[in-house]
Amino acid sequence: MISIINNSTTLGMYIHIPFCIKKCNYCDFFSLPLQDSSYLDKYTQALINEIKVRGQQMPSVQLESIYLGGGTPSLLNRRQLKSILQTVTNEFVLLPGAEVSLEANPATLDNVKLAQMEEVGINRLSLGVQSFFDDELALLGRVHNAKAVMKTIELLHAQGWKNFNLDLIYGLPGQFLDKWMQSLKRAVDCSPSHLSVYLLQLEEETPMGKDVADGWLKMLDEDDEWYMFDQAMEYLEGKEFEHYEISNFCKPGYECHHNLRYWQAEEYLGLGAGAVSFIEGSRYVNEPHLKQYVDALSTGEQWPIDELEHMSGRELMIDGLILGLRLCAGIDLEKFKQRFGVDITSEYKEIIAYYRSNGLLNIVNGHLKFTKAGYFLSNQVLYQFIT
Ligand code: SF4
């Protein structure tokens, strides 16, 4: 049995719920259609067993955030959610004001369910809206329509929810700028505290990826995609959203604290099938096969966790660099040097000079950061730091 030892006092906790109503056409996340809802009870019990063991292994840990992601965690009923969160608070210290987020599909929410979520301790919701147009939602294979989104938003406001995110996707095959901006404007009109704006990226094994490979669908040109993102940045800035991470915007003070931990290369504990943890310089991954994960935790004879890699100092430094550059504030060069013992400006002198001259990177007030043009090409630039 691999035991995750941790001496640090604070962590973020990620809990993976890998079930969805059906698989979306573009999805390559670890999720599967829920065929038998009674399986949620078995999975919940396995999670509870895992939380108890991890709690005993880490008695001094305090949690700054909990994030229930998936999959579709809003498929869990009140009893299941309550027992998971109660076990967490029994086994760990949840710091006052801790962010407790849950990802939800608008098709799974109603008045009662939303009230129950607040009652069990969820204080932030992230809705997978993706688009405000039914034809786009159908293309993506989502189970909800625009009407369901608007109904959910009405309920959120009626119940006084202030801290909620809407996920949107742009760059759909056949999408025009005008339609994308209409979706974005409708999203802003819903008064969310946070917006995540993602470019559609397709893996070939997904149904949409296959349609693109077979010529049935055509992705947009990169220039069009860039223009959509550029217009979104400009529009959201005008609506007083802070752009704080390449794909994430928020009203002042509403950053997602849990995700900030990832971008700041801080430690987190992942629970559930396939969940990853990053603790004391090592990455651990839980058994991704659902039955094996549940069986292992039922019998207690074996534990569903493997060490994926113990990272060298250099690997940790590169991780800190790649993740930190995703933040719009960039990397504080002095703090980075203190933490990782590396002066980035000397270590990557040529790469930085090259991308500064291309207008993609900049150094401002001791921070290395992407320019606006650099955000869109960030993957290309970040790749240079890895190789
Ligand atoms: S709801 Fe999210 S996790 Fe589930 S299949 Fe769709 S994109 Fe994937």
Residues whose N, C-alpha, C, O or C-beta is under 5 A from the ligand:
A	BS01	SF4	C20 K22 K23 C24 C27 F29 S31 G70 G71
